Amino acid sequence: MNSIKQKIFFVFTAFLTLSINAQNTDSNTCDFKVNEAKILLTGSDVILKNETKAIEILSQCANDGNPEALYIIGMLYKNGHIFEKDTKKAFSYIEKSALQNNPKATCELGILYKDGIGCKLNFNTAIDWFRKAYDLGNHKASYSLGYLYFKGFGNIDQDYAKAIEWFKKSEYPMAKHFLGICNYFGYGLPVDKDKAFELFLNNPKALKSEILATFLDIDSDELNTNNTLIDKELSTERLNEIVSITADNENEKKYPQIIDKNQLLGKWTGKLVELDWSGSMILRNLNSSLIFNSNEITNDLNYQLIVNDKTTHNDGILLDNNFYLNKSEIDLPKVYQDSETKFNLNYNILSINDIEIKEINKIRYLVANIETKITDWNEPGPPMLLVLGNTKALTDNGQEIDLNLIEALTKLKDDSFIKLYPNPFKNDLLIQYDLSEDSLTSVEVYSFSGQFTQTIVTNEQQKAGKHIYHVDGSTYPQQGLYVVRVTSNDILHTKLIIKE
């Protein structure tokens, strides 16, 4: 029997079996029809593609409450395939399917809550649905849980141990891929490169794993391509020097000096430092320059940011030691290559936060956190720092910034007090902060123009620890720049965020 005849025989046999089962019990009728619709959606060697007929079948079965039909129609609405994209309808169909314990729909519902698609963004609810999907045998759900903990999105605390725990429970190919990454780079595990390569090379369903294994095999000790994955020891002398400078005045640590825009003017040169997701390891550093000029018309600042020979420039706004960069995007090489075609990622550089200017050995240094969004993935970027020296001071003193000093400054730089997710936001916004002690606290959001103000908390005595608020940003009157302010025991913290 030749291959064409075999295919015809197997398809005919499958349809005959489904037909017999459908005739035996009414409950299986839609199960048979939905399988028929799946074939009609894509076509096969012996069955012509017929989307119209497929949708007719699926709609009828969805109206009858068939969970698989509900799930497929929901995904068609989500992806904008055949139907016009409609996230509300997508959520409705997928939720109805998930409530009937359809494993794929249950996992997908978690994804919708994680991304705020067709519903209010809610990470806790997303985790609940992922756990339920895992209990139903869906391995993508356990991978999704691991991914959340691996990167620490939203109000989820970054935790490699929990990420690894969920990756190990999953047979999903990307879970094995991330386990390999954890073993290779020592994320939550002792470095075990042999184990990493074993995971990569025995993961045939994930092409990324094979490509990454080839890339890493170039130099298993240290990768210097594009200044990537550089690991240097700390200089104790430099570290002690900086500690003595930053710890002299406790009042300055508690009440950071407000930076005047004139202090920023000129050219700063040094490094952009990318950290791992826990913020404890330097992955790479990239040559960077930042030039500030005063805009005589608006009285704001113009900037030119150069990272790895890529340049972006525009105007920006300085507010409470935070600098908002207007429309700043740069393509940077991926930290490690796992694609045959995609070698760079597009970073939307949103703001330079918590700017500090330090003077060490008569050299001025600008140290700041960088908040980015990776537009290719529609996700927040990893922790990043700028460590720059004032060009004129460096020239006059004949000194250059070295990696030891960068790492010392990196270790001493605290995270932002206010954490916002996502940034930019459209509708849902999570505001999070961590109080070190019981505090009288106020929280407010207002538009940068000052025409809109929303008070979240007014003079509330709050316990020490993490506090998280969900804000419905859909009621905000306009797109653009907003300011989030948290006042704790008369200490003011400010952060900028964009509404798309």
N, C-alpha and C positions, 0 to 999 in steps of 0.2 A: 504494500500500500504506500503510494507516494505521499509527500508531505502535505500537498493540498488536499488530497482525499482524507488524510488523517485529521486535518483541521476541521473539515466539513463534518466528519464522523463525530468528533468530540463535541463540537458545538451543537449538532443535532441531538446527540445523546444527552447533553446538559439540559437543553430545552425540553426534551421528552421527559426527563426525570422531574424537572420543575413542574411541568404540566400535570403529571400524574399526582405529585404531591399537592398541587393547588386544587385538583379536583377532589382529593380525599377529604380535605378540611378547609372550611372557609377562612380560617385564621391565617392560612398560608398564602392566600390569594395575592395579597399585596407584596409579600416577600418575593414571590415569583415575578410579579410585575416590576418591582423596583430593580431587580437584577436585570430584567429585560431593558429597563430604562437606562441603566448604567452603560450597557453595550451600545444603545442607540445614541447616547451622548457623545461617544468617542468614535463609534464605528469599529469594525474589525475586518479581517480578510474576507469574511463571507456575509457580514451584515453591514448595510449602508448606514452611514451616520444620518440621524433624523432627530434634530434637537426639538422640533415642534412636537413630534409624537412623544418623545421622552418627557417633556415638560407636562404634557397632557396626562400621562400616566402618573408622574410624581405628584402633581397637584391633586389628582383624585385620591391617591393614597395618603397624602398629607392631610387632606380633609377628613379622611377616615382615622387619622391619628397614628399612622405608621411611623415609628421613630426614625427609621433609616431615610424615608422619604422627607421627613421634616428636616433632618440634618443636611441632606443634599441640597434642598432648596435654600436652606439658611446659608450654606457655603456659596451658592451661586449668587445670592444677594450680597454677601460680604465681599466677594471678589469681583463683582460687576461682570460676571460671565453670563451671557444670554439675557439676564435681567439687568435693568439699570441698577447701579450700586445703591443699596439702601441699608445702612447699618442697623436702623431700628427694626426693620423686618428681619434682617439676618439674626439679630439677637433673639427676637420673638420665636422664630422657627427653631433655632438651636436650643434655646431654653426648654421648649416643649419636648424636644427629643431627649435632652439631658434628664429631664424629670422622669423619663421612662427608662433611665439607666442605660442609654446608649453610650458605650464607652468613648467613642470618638467625639460625640457631641458634648459629653461631660468634660472632656479635656479641653475642647474648643471653647466651652463656656468660661473655663478658667482663663484662657487666653484673652477673651473679650473683656473680662473684668480687669485683667492685668493691664491692658492697653486702653481701657475706657472706650471701647468700641460699641456703640449702640446702648450703652449703659454708663452709670457713674463709675469712674475708676475706683477700684476697691481691692487692694492687695490681699487683705485678710480673706475676703470672699473668694478671690482667685485661688488662694492656697487651699481653702476648703474644697473647691471643686476639683483641683488637681489631685488632692488626696483621695477623693471619692473615685475619680477616674482611675487612679492607681489601684484602688481596691477592686475595681471592675476589670483589671488586667490590662490597662492601657499604659504602655511603656513610655510613650511620649510625655505623659503626665508626670512621671517620676523624673524624667529628664528636665521638664519645665520647672519643677520644683528646685532641682539642683542648680539650674541656670539662674534662678532668682537669688538664691543664696550665694552663688559664685560671684555675682556682680553687686548684690546688695541694692536693688532698685527700690525707689519709693521709701516706705517706712519699714522695709525689710533690712535687718542688720546683716551686713556682709559677713559670711561665715563659711570658710573653706571646708571645715569639718562637716557641716550639715550638707553642703553641696556634694561632697564626695560620698556621703552616706546615701543620698538619693541617686547619684549617678551609678553607684554600684548596684542599685536595685533595678536598674533599667537595662533592657536589651536594645533600646533605641540607639541607632548608630552614632548619633552625635553625643550621646552620654558616654560611650566608649572613647570618643574623640577627646572630650574634655577630661576624662580620667587620664588619658595619655598626657595631656598638657599639664595636669596637676603633678604627675609623676616626673615629667621631664624638668619642669621649672621649680619644683619644690613648693607648690601651692598647697599648704595644709598637709603635706606628706614629705618625708625625707626624699631627696633627689634620687630617683631610680631610673636612669635613662634606658637600661635594658628592658625594664617593665614597660616604659613608655613606648618603645619601638615595637614591643610585642603587641600592645594594644592597637597601635596604629596599623601595623601590617596584617593583623588578623581582624580587620574591620572592613571587609570588601564592599559593604553597602555605603560607605562614606568615602567618596573620592577625596575629600579634604584630608583625611587621615593619610592616605598614600602620598599626596603631594607634600604635606607637612613633614612626613618622615624623610622624604628625599631632601627637602630643604634643610632639616636639622642635621642630616647626615654629612652635610658639607663640612661642618666643624662642630663636633659634639662638645667641645670644651668652651669655646667662646665665639659668638657670632658678632662680627664687626660690620656687617653690611649695613649701610646707611646709619652708622652709629647705633646700631640696635643691640640690645641685650648686653650692655656693658656693666660689669660688676667690679667695683673698686672697694678696697678696704678703707675704713674711716681713719682719719688722722686724729689721734688723741689730742695732740697739741692744738690743732685747729679747733676741735670740738670744745676743749676747755676754754680756749680764748673766746669763743662765741658765747658760751654759757655764762662766763663772767661778765660779759657786756650786757646780755639780755636779762640777767637775773639781778642786776644791781638795784633796779628801782621797781619794787613790786607794784607801786601805784601806776607806773607806766604800763605794766603788763595788764593791769585791771582796766585802766582807762587809756586805750591806745591813742597815740598822738594823731590828731586829724591832719591828713596830708593836704597841703595847699597846692593848687595846680602849678604854681611857679616852681615848686620843688621838683616837679616831674619834667619840666622843659628840658629839651636837649636829647642827646642820643645815649641809650643804654645798651650795652652789649654783654652777652653771656650765653646762658643755656635755657632751653625749655626742657624740663625734666618730667618724664612720664613714669608714673608709679604703677605697680600692680593694683588690683582692685581692693586689696586690703590697705593700701597706702603705706606698706611697710618695706617694699623692695623697689629699688630703681630698675626699671626695665631698659630705659634708654635716655640719652640726653641729646638734644639737637641744637646746633648753633642757631642763636636767635639774636635779633636786635629789635629795639622798640624806640621809635623817635616820636617825641611829643612836640608839637608846635601850637602856639596860641592862635585861635581864630579871632581876628580883630573885629569881625562883624558880629558874631554870636557870643563872643567872650567865653566860648567853650574851648575844648582841645581838639586838634586834629592829631591823628596818629598814623604811623606807618609801622606795621609789624612784619618782620621778616623771619621766617622759620624754615631752616633747611633749604635756603635759597628760594623759597616761595614767599611772595609779598602780597599783603592786603593792606589797604589804606582807606580811611574815611574819617568822618568826624565822630566824636564820642562825648560822653557825659561823665563827669567825676562827681560822685556823691558819697560822702562819709567813707572815704578810703576804698570805694568800689568804682571801677571805671567800666562803663557800658560801651562796647564796641558795636557800632552801627554796621550791620551787614558785613560781617567779617568771616570769610570762608577760605580755608587752605587745604589743599590735597597733600597728605603726608603718607609716606610708605607704611605699609602694615608692619607691625612689630615682628610678625613671622608670617611666612607665605604659605597659604593653604588653598590657593586657587591658581588655575592655569591662565586665567585672564584678568583677574582683579588684583592688582599689586598695590594700589593706593586706596585710602579712605578719605572721604570729604569730611573735614571737621568744621562745624560752625562754631567759631569762638565767640561765646556770648558775652562774657565779662571777665575782667581781671579783678579779683576780690581780695579783701583784707590786705591791701597794699601796706607794706612797711618799708621805710628807708632806714637802713642801718649804716653806721660808720665804723669800719674796722681797718686799723692801720692807715687812717686818713683816706681810705677809699670808701666811696658811697656805693651801697648796694641796694637795689630794689628787689624785694622778695614778695611774692604774691601767689595766691591760688588762682588757677585758671578753670573756668567752667565752660565745658564744651558739649556739643551734641554731635554725634556721628550721624550725618544725614543719610548715609547709605543704609544704616540699620534702624534709623528712627529711634535711637537710644541715647541716653546720656553717655558722654565719654568718660574714660577712666580718670582718676585723680591726676592732676598736672600742676606743676609749679613753674613760675618764672624766677630765675636767679640771675640778675643782671647787674653789671657794674657800670657806673657812669664813665663814659668814654674819655672825657677830659681828665678826670681824676686818674684813670688808669694810665693815660699818656704822660701826665705830669710826674707820676711816681714810677713809671716804667714797670708796672706790675700787671699781671693778667689773672683772670679768675681760673682756679684749678678745680678739678673734679672733687678733691677732698673737701674743699670749702663748700661746694655745692651740696654734697651729701650731708655735711654737718648742718647746714642751714635747713636742708630738707627734713632732717630728723627733728629739728626744733620747731618747725612751723606747725601750728595748730590748725585743725580743720575749722571751717566756718561755723559760727555759732548757729546761724539759721540755715536749714537745708530745705530746698524747695524742689518739688517734683510734680509734673515734668517741667522743663524749661527749654523752649517756650511752651506755654499751655494754651489750650483752646477753651475748654470748659472746666474740667476738674483740676484742682490745685491742692497739693498736700503741703502744709507748713509744719516743719518739725524743728524743735530746739531741745536742748538738754540743760536743765538747771543744775548747777553744782551744789546749790543749797536752797532751802525754802525761800521763796522770793515773792514780793508783790509785783505782779506782772500785768502788762498790757500788750495787746497785739492789734495792729491795724494794717490795712492795705489801702493805698490811695494811688490814684493816677499821677504820673509825673507832672502833668499839667496842673494838678491841684483841683480839678473840677469834680472829682469823685473820691469819696472816702468811705471805707467800710471798717467798722470796729468789730473785731473778733472777741477780744477780752478787754475788760476795763478794770484796772486795779484789783485784780484777783489774787488772793494769797494762794500760791501754788507750791506743792511739795517738790523737793529735789527729784530729779530724774527726767525722763523723756516725756515730752508733750507733743501731740500730733493733732492737727486740725485739718479737716476737709473743707475746702471752700468751693462753692459753686460759682465759678468764674463766668458762666454763661450770662449772668445778670450784669456783668461789667459793661459799661456803655460803649466802649470802643476798643479797637486794637491799639497796640503800642506798649509803651513802657509803664510799668507799675512799680511801686515801692512797698516792700514789706518791712515793717518795723516792730521789733520786740523790745519793750522796756522792762528790765528786770532789776529791782532794787535801785532804780534811778540810773542804771547803766543802759545806754541806748545801743541797740544792734540794728543794722540796716542791710537790706539786700535788694537788688534790682531783679526784675523778672519781666518777660515779654509775653503779651497776649497776642496770639496769631489771629 
